[in-house]
Amino acid sequence: MATGLAASTRTLDLRDVALLQLGGMIAAGSEGPMWQRCVGDALDAGWSFDEIVGSLEVLAPSIGLERVVAVAPHLARALGYDVDAALEELDSSAATATRQPRNAS
């Protein structure tokens, strides 16, 4: 967690600081290794996976769906979700579905 906070921010608890940092990263469309640190800080401060993912939903009206869609894979990877494997599974499922014969109605 960030150290050396200004006196005006010392009234914020670690959960607040972690949420603000995460929200800033989402709003800025950040990329790279900072996601791992920021998500780790949020988890260490007591945020659950669902609360962290929910922050995307809360911010969507303010920052737009394009930004949310752009940062979602970064957030998912930082939470340990294998985005690439999930996309491959979707592709595989879609390919299988298109090869299945349709039942005549």
The first five atom37 places (N, CA, C, CB, O) and aatype in JSON, in Angstrom:
{
  "aatype": [12, 0, 16, 7, 10, 0, 0, 15, 16, 1, 16, 10, 3, 10, 1, 3, 19, 0, 10, 10, 5, 10, 7, 7, 12, 9, 0, 0, 7, 15, 6, 7, 14, 12, 17, 5, 1, 4, 19, 7, 3, 0, 10, 3, 0, 7, 17, 15, 13, 3, 6, 9, 19, 7, 15, 10, 6, 19, 10, 0, 14, 15, 9, 7, 10, 6, 1, 19, 19, 0, 19, 0, 14, 8, 10, 0, 1, 0, 10, 7, 18, 3, 19, 3, 0, 0, 10, 6, 6, 10, 3, 15, 15, 0, 0, 16, 0, 16, 1, 5, 14, 1, 2, 0, 15],
  "atom_mask": [
    [1, 1, 1, 1, 1],
    [1, 1, 1, 1, 1],
    [1, 1, 1, 1, 1],
    [1, 1, 1, 0, 1],
    [1, 1, 1, 1, 1],
    [1, 1, 1, 1, 1],
    [1, 1, 1, 1, 1],
    [1, 1, 1, 1, 1],
    [1, 1, 1, 1, 1],
    [1, 1, 1, 1, 1],
    [1, 1, 1, 1, 1],
    [1, 1, 1, 1, 1],
    [1, 1, 1, 1, 1],
    [1, 1, 1, 1, 1],
    [1, 1, 1, 1, 1],
    [1, 1, 1, 1, 1],
    [1, 1, 1, 1, 1],
    [1, 1, 1, 1, 1],
    [1, 1, 1, 1, 1],
    [1, 1, 1, 1, 1],
    [1, 1, 1, 1, 1],
    [1, 1, 1, 1, 1],
    [1, 1, 1, 0, 1],
    [1, 1, 1, 0, 1],
    [1, 1, 1, 1, 1],
    [1, 1, 1, 1, 1],
    [1, 1, 1, 1, 1],
    [1, 1, 1, 1, 1],
    [1, 1, 1, 0, 1],
    [1, 1, 1, 1, 1],
    [1, 1, 1, 1, 1],
    [1, 1, 1, 0, 1],
    [1, 1, 1, 1, 1],
    [1, 1, 1, 1, 1],
    [1, 1, 1, 1, 1],
    [1, 1, 1, 1, 1],
    [1, 1, 1, 1, 1],
    [1, 1, 1, 1, 1],
    [1, 1, 1, 1, 1],
    [1, 1, 1, 0, 1],
    [1, 1, 1, 1, 1],
    [1, 1, 1, 1, 1],
    [1, 1, 1, 1, 1],
    [1, 1, 1, 1, 1],
    [1, 1, 1, 1, 1],
    [1, 1, 1, 0, 1],
    [1, 1, 1, 1, 1],
    [1, 1, 1, 1, 1],
    [1, 1, 1, 1, 1],
    [1, 1, 1, 1, 1],
    [1, 1, 1, 1, 1],
    [1, 1, 1, 1, 1],
    [1, 1, 1, 1, 1],
    [1, 1, 1, 0, 1],
    [1, 1, 1, 1, 1],
    [1, 1, 1, 1, 1],
    [1, 1, 1, 1, 1],
    [1, 1, 1, 1, 1],
    [1, 1, 1, 1, 1],
    [1, 1, 1, 1, 1],
    [1, 1, 1, 1, 1],
    [1, 1, 1, 1, 1],
    [1, 1, 1, 1, 1],
    [1, 1, 1, 0, 1],
    [1, 1, 1, 1, 1],
    [1, 1, 1, 1, 1],
    [1, 1, 1, 1, 1],
    [1, 1, 1, 1, 1],
    [1, 1, 1, 1, 1],
    [1, 1, 1, 1, 1],
    [1, 1, 1, 1, 1],
    [1, 1, 1, 1, 1],
    [1, 1, 1, 1, 1],
    [1, 1, 1, 1, 1],
    [1, 1, 1, 1, 1],
    [1, 1, 1, 1, 1],
    [1, 1, 1, 1, 1],
    [1, 1, 1, 1, 1],
    [1, 1, 1, 1, 1],
    [1, 1, 1, 0, 1],
    [1, 1, 1, 1, 1],
    [1, 1, 1, 1, 1],
    [1, 1, 1, 1, 1],
    [1, 1, 1, 1, 1],
    [1, 1, 1, 1, 1],
    [1, 1, 1, 1, 1],
    [1, 1, 1, 1, 1],
    [1, 1, 1, 1, 1],
    [1, 1, 1, 1, 1],
    [1, 1, 1, 1, 1],
    [1, 1, 1, 1, 1],
    [1, 1, 1, 1, 1],
    [1, 1, 1, 1, 1],
    [1, 1, 1, 1, 1],
    [1, 1, 1, 1, 1],
    [1, 1, 1, 1, 1],
    [1, 1, 1, 1, 1],
    [1, 1, 1, 1, 1],
    [1, 1, 1, 1, 1],
    [1, 1, 1, 1, 1],
    [1, 1, 1, 1, 1],
    [1, 1, 1, 1, 1],
    [1, 1, 1, 1, 1],
    [1, 1, 1, 1, 1],
    [1, 1, 1, 1, 1]
  ],
  "atom_positions": [
    [[0.85, -1.18, 0.0], [0.0, 0.0, 0.0], [0.89, 1.23, 0.0], [-0.96, 0.0, 1.22], [2.03, 1.19, 0.46]],
    [[0.37, 2.31, -0.52], [1.14, 3.54, -0.61], [1.54, 4.02, 0.78], [0.34, 4.62, -1.34], [0.75, 3.99, 1.72]],
    [[2.77, 4.46, 0.89], [3.25, 5.0, 2.16], [3.51, 6.49, 1.97], [4.55, 4.27, 2.65], [3.57, 6.99, 0.85]],
    [[3.66, 7.19, 3.07], [3.94, 8.62, 3.01], [2.77, 9.43, 2.49], [0.0, 0.0, 0.0], [2.97, 10.41, 1.77]],
    [[1.56, 9.03, 2.84], [0.39, 9.76, 2.38], [0.35, 11.14, 3.02], [-0.89, 8.97, 2.7], [0.78, 11.34, 4.15]],
    [[-0.18, 12.08, 2.27], [-0.32, 13.44, 2.79], [-1.26, 13.43, 3.99], [-0.85, 14.4, 1.69], [-2.09, 12.54, 4.12]],
    [[-1.12, 14.41, 4.84], [-1.94, 14.5, 6.06], [-3.43, 14.5, 5.72], [-1.58, 15.76, 6.86], [-4.23, 13.95, 6.48]],
    [[-3.81, 15.11, 4.61], [-5.23, 15.19, 4.26], [-5.81, 13.84, 3.88], [-5.43, 16.17, 3.11], [-7.03, 13.67, 3.92]],
    [[-4.98, 12.87, 3.51], [-5.48, 11.55, 3.12], [-5.35, 10.53, 4.24], [-4.75, 11.06, 1.9], [-5.78, 9.38, 4.07]],
    [[-4.79, 10.89, 5.34], [-4.59, 9.93, 6.43], [-5.89, 9.49, 7.09], [-3.68, 10.53, 7.47], [-5.91, 8.5, 7.82]],
    [[-6.97, 10.21, 6.84], [-8.26, 9.79, 7.39], [-8.89, 8.66, 6.57], [-9.21, 10.98, 7.46], [-9.85, 8.04, 7.01]],
    [[-8.35, 8.39, 5.4], [-8.83, 7.28, 4.57], [-8.24, 5.99, 5.11], [-8.45, 7.48, 3.08], [-7.06, 5.93, 5.46]],
    [[-9.07, 4.94, 5.17], [-8.52, 3.66, 5.58], [-7.92, 2.95, 4.36], [-9.61, 2.78, 6.26], [-8.05, 3.43, 3.24]],
    [[-7.28, 1.81, 4.6], [-6.61, 1.09, 3.52], [-7.58, 0.64, 2.44], [-5.86, -0.11, 4.08], [-7.22, 0.61, 1.26]],
    [[-8.8, 0.29, 2.82], [-9.81, -0.11, 1.82], [-10.14, 1.06, 0.9], [-11.09, -0.64, 2.51], [-10.27, 0.9, -0.31]],
    [[-10.29, 2.25, 1.49], [-10.6, 3.44, 0.7], [-9.46, 3.75, -0.28], [-10.85, 4.65, 1.62], [-9.7, 4.01, -1.46]],
    [[-8.24, 3.73, 0.22], [-7.08, 4.03, -0.62], [-6.97, 3.03, -1.76], [-5.78, 4.03, 0.22], [-6.74, 3.41, -2.9]],
    [[-7.15, 1.74, -1.45], [-7.06, 0.71, -2.48], [-8.15, 0.91, -3.54], [-7.19, -0.69, -1.86], [-7.88, 0.76, -4.73]],
    [[-9.36, 1.25, -3.11], [-10.46, 1.46, -4.05], [-10.19, 2.67, -4.93], [-11.78, 1.63, -3.3], [-10.42, 2.63, -6.14]],
    [[-9.71, 3.74, -4.35], [-9.41, 4.94, -5.14], [-8.29, 4.69, -6.15], [-9.02, 6.09, -4.21], [-8.36, 5.15, -7.28]],
    [[-7.27, 3.94, -5.73], [-6.19, 3.62, -6.66], [-6.69, 2.75, -7.79], [-5.04, 2.92, -5.92], [-6.35, 2.97, -8.95]],
    [[-7.5, 1.76, -7.47], [-8.06, 0.88, -8.49], [-8.96, 1.67, -9.44], [-8.85, -0.28, -7.84], [-8.88, 1.51, -10.66]],
    [[-9.81, 2.51, -8.89], [-10.69, 3.35, -9.72], [-9.89, 4.27, -10.64], [0.0, 0.0, 0.0], [-10.27, 4.47, -11.79]],
    [[-8.82, 4.82, -10.13], [-7.96, 5.66, -10.96], [-7.33, 4.9, -12.09], [0.0, 0.0, 0.0], [-7.24, 5.4, -13.21]],
    [[-6.88, 3.68, -11.82], [-6.29, 2.85, -12.88], [-7.32, 2.5, -13.94], [-5.68, 1.56, -12.29], [-7.03, 2.53, -15.14]],
    [[-8.53, 2.17, -13.5], [-9.59, 1.84, -14.44], [-9.93, 3.06, -15.29], [-10.85, 1.33, -13.7], [-10.01, 2.96, -16.52]],
    [[-10.15, 4.19, -14.64], [-10.52, 5.41, -15.35], [-9.44, 5.86, -16.33], [-10.81, 6.53, -14.36], [-9.74, 6.37, -17.41]],
    [[-8.18, 5.67, -15.95], [-7.08, 6.08, -16.81], [-6.8, 5.08, -17.93], [-5.83, 6.26, -15.98], [-6.05, 5.39, -18.86]],
    [[-7.38, 3.9, -17.84], [-7.12, 2.88, -18.86], [-5.71, 2.34, -18.76], [0.0, 0.0, 0.0], [-5.09, 2.02, -19.78]],
    [[-5.21, 2.23, -17.56], [-3.83, 1.79, -17.34], [-3.57, 0.4, -17.89], [-3.5, 1.82, -15.86], [-4.48, -0.43, -17.99]],
    [[-2.33, 0.16, -18.23], [-1.88, -1.15, -18.69], [-0.6, -1.48, -17.96], [-1.68, -1.17, -20.24], [0.05, -0.6, -17.39]],
    [[-0.24, -2.75, -17.97], [1.05, -3.15, -17.44], [1.02, -3.71, -16.05], [0.0, 0.0, 0.0], [-0.04, -4.05, -15.52]],
    [[2.21, -3.81, -15.45], [2.38, -4.51, -14.17], [1.76, -3.81, -12.97], [3.81, -4.7, -13.9], [1.65, -4.41, -11.9]],
    [[1.36, -2.57, -13.11], [0.74, -1.88, -11.98], [-0.58, -2.54, -11.57], [0.5, -0.4, -12.33], [-0.99, -2.42, -10.42]],
    [[-1.24, -3.22, -12.49], [-2.49, -3.9, -12.16], [-2.29, -4.91, -11.05], [-3.08, -4.58, -13.4], [-3.07, -4.98, -10.11]],
    [[-1.22, -5.7, -11.18], [-0.96, -6.74, -10.19], [-0.77, -6.14, -8.8], [0.29, -7.55, -10.59], [-1.32, -6.65, -7.82]],
    [[-0.01, -5.06, -8.71], [0.22, -4.42, -7.43], [-1.07, -3.81, -6.88], [1.3, -3.33, -7.57], [-1.39, -3.98, -5.7]],
    [[-1.8, -3.12, -7.73], [-3.01, -2.43, -7.29], [-4.08, -3.44, -6.84], [-3.57, -1.54, -8.41], [-4.72, -3.24, -5.82]],
    [[-4.26, -4.5, -7.61], [-5.24, -5.53, -7.23], [-4.77, -6.25, -5.96], [-5.45, -6.54, -8.39], [-5.59, -6.56, -5.09]],
    [[-3.48, -6.52, -5.86], [-2.94, -7.13, -4.65], [-3.19, -6.27, -3.43], [0.0, 0.0, 0.0], [-3.54, -6.77, -2.37]],
    [[-3.0, -4.96, -3.59], [-3.26, -4.03, -2.49], [-4.74, -4.05, -2.1], [-2.85, -2.6, -2.87], [-5.07, -4.04, -0.92]],
    [[-5.62, -4.1, -3.1], [-7.05, -4.12, -2.82], [-7.44, -5.4, -2.09], [-7.86, -4.0, -4.13], [-8.21, -5.36, -1.13]],
    [[-6.9, -6.53, -2.53], [-7.17, -7.8, -1.85], [-6.63, -7.78, -0.42], [-6.57, -8.98, -2.63], [-7.3, -8.22, 0.51]],
    [[-5.41, -7.27, -0.26], [-4.8, -7.17, 1.08], [-5.6, -6.26, 2.0], [-3.37, -6.65, 0.97], [-5.63, -6.47, 3.21]],
    [[-6.25, -5.24, 1.42], [-7.04, -4.31, 2.22], [-8.42, -4.86, 2.56], [-7.17, -2.99, 1.47], [-9.19, -4.23, 3.29]],
    [[-8.75, -6.03, 2.02], [-10.01, -6.66, 2.37], [-11.07, -6.65, 1.29], [0.0, 0.0, 0.0], [-12.19, -7.12, 1.53]],
    [[-10.76, -6.14, 0.11], [-11.73, -6.18, -0.98], [-11.84, -7.6, -1.51], [-11.32, -5.21, -2.12], [-10.83, -8.3, -1.62]],
    [[-13.05, -8.03, -1.83], [-13.26, -9.36, -2.39], [-13.12, -9.29, -3.91], [-14.65, -9.93, -1.99], [-13.13, -8.21, -4.5]],
    [[-12.98, -10.46, -4.54], [-12.93, -10.52, -6.0], [-14.18, -9.87, -6.58], [-12.8, -11.99, -6.49], [-14.09, -9.07, -7.52]],
    [[-15.36, -10.2, -6.02], [-16.62, -9.66, -6.53], [-16.67, -8.13, -6.4], [-17.79, -10.28, -5.79], [-17.17, -7.45, -7.3]],
    [[-16.17, -7.6, -5.3], [-16.17, -6.14, -5.12], [-15.23, -5.48, -6.12], [-15.76, -5.77, -3.68], [-15.54, -4.42, -6.67]],
    [[-14.09, -6.1, -6.36], [-13.13, -5.53, -7.31], [-13.71, -5.54, -8.72], [-11.8, -6.31, -7.28], [-13.65, -4.53, -9.43]],
    [[-14.28, -6.65, -9.12], [-14.9, -6.74, -10.45], [-16.11, -5.79, -10.52], [-15.34, -8.2, -10.76], [-16.35, -5.17, -11.55]],
    [[-16.84, -5.69, -9.43], [-17.99, -4.79, -9.38], [-17.62, -3.33, -9.59], [0.0, 0.0, 0.0], [-18.46, -2.53, -10.01]],
    [[-16.37, -2.98, -9.3], [-15.95, -1.6, -9.5], [-16.05, -1.21, -10.98], [-14.51, -1.4, -9.0], [-16.27, -0.04, -11.29]],
    [[-15.89, -2.17, -11.88], [-16.06, -1.89, -13.3], [-17.5, -1.47, -13.6], [-15.67, -3.12, -14.14], [-17.74, -0.51, -14.34]],
    [[-18.43, -2.18, -13.02], [-19.84, -1.88, -13.23], [-20.2, -0.49, -12.68], [-20.72, -2.95, -12.58], [-20.95, 0.26, -13.29]],
    [[-19.65, -0.18, -11.52], [-19.94, 1.11, -10.89], [-19.36, 2.26, -11.72], [-19.39, 1.15, -9.46], [-19.98, 3.31, -11.83]],
    [[-18.18, 2.05, -12.28], [-17.52, 3.12, -13.04], [-18.01, 3.24, -14.47], [-16.05, 2.89, -13.04], [-17.8, 4.28, -15.1]],
    [[-18.65, 2.23, -15.01], [-19.06, 2.22, -16.42], [-19.86, 3.46, -16.84], [-19.88, 0.99, -16.7], [-19.56, 4.04, -17.88]],
    [[-20.85, 3.89, -16.07], [-21.6, 5.08, -16.51], [-20.74, 6.35, -16.57], [-22.77, 5.32, -15.58], [-21.02, 7.26, -17.36]],
    [[-19.7, 6.41, -15.76], [-18.85, 7.6, -15.72], [-17.77, 7.6, -16.78], [-18.22, 7.73, -14.36], [-17.45, 8.63, -17.36]],
    [[-17.19, 6.42, -17.02], [-16.03, 6.36, -17.91], [-16.34, 5.76, -19.27], [-14.93, 5.58, -17.26], [-15.53, 5.84, -20.19]],
    [[-17.5, 5.15, -19.41], [-17.9, 4.58, -20.7], [-17.56, 3.1, -20.81], [0.0, 0.0, 0.0], [-16.59, 2.61, -20.24]],
    [[-18.4, 2.42, -21.56], [-18.22, 0.98, -21.74], [-16.94, 0.64, -22.5], [-19.4, 0.4, -22.47], [-16.33, -0.4, -22.24]],
    [[-16.53, 1.51, -23.43], [-15.29, 1.22, -24.17], [-14.1, 1.09, -23.23], [-15.01, 2.33, -25.2], [-13.27, 0.19, -23.38]],
    [[-14.02, 1.99, -22.25], [-12.92, 1.96, -21.29], [-13.02, 0.71, -20.43], [-12.91, 3.23, -20.41], [-12.02, 0.06, -20.15]],
    [[-14.23, 0.38, -19.99], [-14.43, -0.8, -19.16], [-14.01, -2.06, -19.92], [-15.91, -0.91, -18.72], [-13.31, -2.92, -19.37]],
    [[-14.44, -2.17, -21.17], [-14.08, -3.33, -21.99], [-12.57, -3.39, -22.2], [-14.81, -3.29, -23.35], [-11.99, -4.48, -22.21]],
    [[-11.94, -2.24, -22.36], [-10.49, -2.21, -22.58], [-9.69, -2.65, -21.36], [-10.06, -0.81, -22.98], [-8.66, -3.31, -21.5]],
    [[-10.15, -2.29, -20.16], [-9.38, -2.62, -18.96], [-9.78, -3.94, -18.33], [-9.53, -1.52, -17.95], [-9.03, -4.48, -17.51]],
    [[-10.94, -4.47, -18.68], [-11.42, -5.71, -18.05], [-10.42, -6.86, -18.15], [-12.73, -6.13, -18.68], [-10.21, -7.55, -17.15]],
    [[-9.79, -7.09, -19.3], [-8.8, -8.18, -19.34], [-7.6, -7.96, -18.42], [-8.3, -8.37, -20.76], [-7.08, -8.92, -17.85]],
    [[-7.18, -6.72, -18.27], [-6.05, -6.42, -17.37], [-6.43, -6.73, -15.92], [-5.62, -4.93, -17.5], [-5.66, -7.32, -15.17]],
    [[-7.64, -6.32, -15.56], [-8.12, -6.58, -14.21], [-8.28, -8.08, -13.98], [-9.45, -5.85, -13.96], [-7.9, -8.6, -12.93]],
    [[-8.85, -8.76, -14.95], [-9.06, -10.21, -14.84], [-7.73, -10.94, -14.67], [-9.8, -10.74, -16.07], [-7.61, -11.83, -13.82]],
    [[-6.74, -10.58, -15.47], [-5.42, -11.23, -15.35], [-4.8, -10.98, -13.98], [-4.47, -10.72, -16.46], [-4.21, -11.88, -13.39]],
    [[-4.94, -9.76, -13.48], [-4.39, -9.42, -12.16], [-5.07, -10.22, -11.06], [-4.53, -7.92, -11.89], [-4.48, -10.47, -10.01]],
    [[-6.33, -10.62, -11.3], [-7.05, -11.45, -10.33], [-6.77, -12.93, -10.53], [-8.55, -11.19, -10.45], [-7.29, -13.77, -9.8]],
    [[-5.93, -13.26, -11.52], [-5.54, -14.66, -11.74], [-6.4, -15.4, -12.74], [0.0, 0.0, 0.0], [-6.28, -16.62, -12.86]],
    [[-7.27, -14.7, -13.45], [-8.14, -15.32, -14.43], [-7.39, -15.46, -15.75], [-9.43, -14.49, -14.63], [-6.77, -14.51, -16.21]],
    [[-7.44, -16.64, -16.34], [-6.75, -16.9, -17.6], [-7.66, -16.47, -18.76], [-6.35, -18.4, -17.74], [-8.44, -17.27, -19.27]],
    [[-7.54, -15.22, -19.14], [-8.39, -14.64, -20.18], [-8.19, -15.36, -21.51], [-8.09, -13.14, -20.35], [-9.16, -15.65, -22.2]],
    [[-6.95, -15.65, -21.87], [-6.67, -16.29, -23.15], [-7.31, -17.67, -23.24], [-5.16, -16.4, -23.36], [-7.88, -18.02, -24.27]],
    [[-7.22, -18.45, -22.18], [-7.83, -19.77, -22.17], [-9.35, -19.67, -22.27], [-7.43, -20.54, -20.9], [-9.98, -20.48, -22.95]],
    [[-9.94, -18.7, -21.59], [-11.39, -18.52, -21.65], [-11.84, -18.14, -23.05], [-11.83, -17.44, -20.65], [-12.87, -18.63, -23.52]],
    [[-11.07, -17.28, -23.73], [-11.42, -16.91, -25.1], [-11.28, -18.09, -26.05], [-10.55, -15.75, -25.57], [-12.1, -18.27, -26.94]],
    [[-10.24, -18.88, -25.86], [-10.07, -20.08, -26.68], [-11.23, -21.05, -26.47], [-8.73, -20.78, -26.35], [-11.71, -21.65, -27.42]],
    [[-11.67, -21.19, -25.24], [-12.8, -22.07, -24.94], [-14.07, -21.56, -25.62], [-13.02, -22.18, -23.42], [-14.85, -22.35, -26.15]],
    [[-14.27, -20.25, -25.6], [-15.43, -19.68, -26.29], [-15.37, -19.94, -27.79], [-15.51, -18.18, -26.03], [-16.37, -20.3, -28.41]],
    [[-14.17, -19.74, -28.37], [-14.0, -20.0, -29.8], [-14.29, -21.46, -30.12], [-12.58, -19.64, -30.25], [-14.96, -21.77, -31.11]],
    [[-13.79, -22.35, -29.29], [-13.99, -23.78, -29.49], [-15.47, -24.14, -29.38], [-13.18, -24.59, -28.47], [-15.98, -24.91, -30.19]],
    [[-16.15, -23.58, -28.39], [-17.58, -23.84, -28.21], [-18.39, -23.3, -29.39], [-18.07, -23.21, -26.91], [-19.33, -23.95, -29.83]],
    [[-18.02, -22.15, -29.87], [-18.74, -21.55, -31.01], [-18.54, -22.39, -32.26], [-18.26, -20.1, -31.25], [-19.48, -22.6, -33.03]],
    [[-17.31, -22.87, -32.47], [-17.04, -23.7, -33.64], [-17.82, -25.0, -33.57], [-15.54, -23.98, -33.76], [-18.35, -25.47, -34.58]],
    [[-17.9, -25.6, -32.39], [-18.64, -26.84, -32.2], [-20.12, -26.61, -32.43], [-18.4, -27.42, -30.79], [-20.79, -27.44, -33.05]],
    [[-20.64, -25.5, -31.96], [-22.07, -25.2, -32.1], [-22.45, -25.0, -33.56], [-22.42, -23.96, -31.3], [-23.55, -25.37, -33.97]],
    [[-21.56, -24.42, -34.35], [-21.89, -24.2, -35.76], [-21.84, -25.49, -36.56], [-20.94, -23.17, -36.36], [-22.43, -25.56, -37.64]],
    [[-21.15, -26.51, -36.06], [-21.07, -27.79, -36.76], [-22.2, -28.74, -36.38], [-19.75, -28.45, -36.48], [-22.43, -29.74, -37.06]],
    [[-22.9, -28.44, -35.3], [-23.99, -29.3, -34.85], [-25.18, -29.15, -35.78], [-24.39, -28.95, -33.4], [-25.56, -28.03, -36.12]],
    [[-25.79, -30.26, -36.2], [-26.99, -30.15, -37.04], [-28.14, -29.59, -36.21], [-27.38, -31.52, -37.65], [-28.28, -29.9, -35.03]],
    [[-28.96, -28.79, -36.85], [-30.12, -28.23, -36.17], [-31.26, -29.22, -36.25], [-30.52, -26.88, -36.77], [-31.44, -29.89, -37.27]],
    [[-32.01, -29.3, -35.19], [-33.19, -30.16, -35.18], [-34.3, -29.49, -35.98], [-33.66, -30.46, -33.72], [-34.55, -28.3, -35.82]],
    [[-34.94, -30.27, -36.82], [-36.07, -29.72, -37.59], [-37.24, -29.51, -36.66], [-36.46, -30.66, -38.77], [-37.55, -30.37, -35.84]],
    [[-37.89, -28.38, -36.78], [-39.03, -28.09, -35.91], [-40.31, -28.43, -36.62], [-39.04, -26.63, -35.48], [-41.39, -28.26, -36.06]]
  ]
}
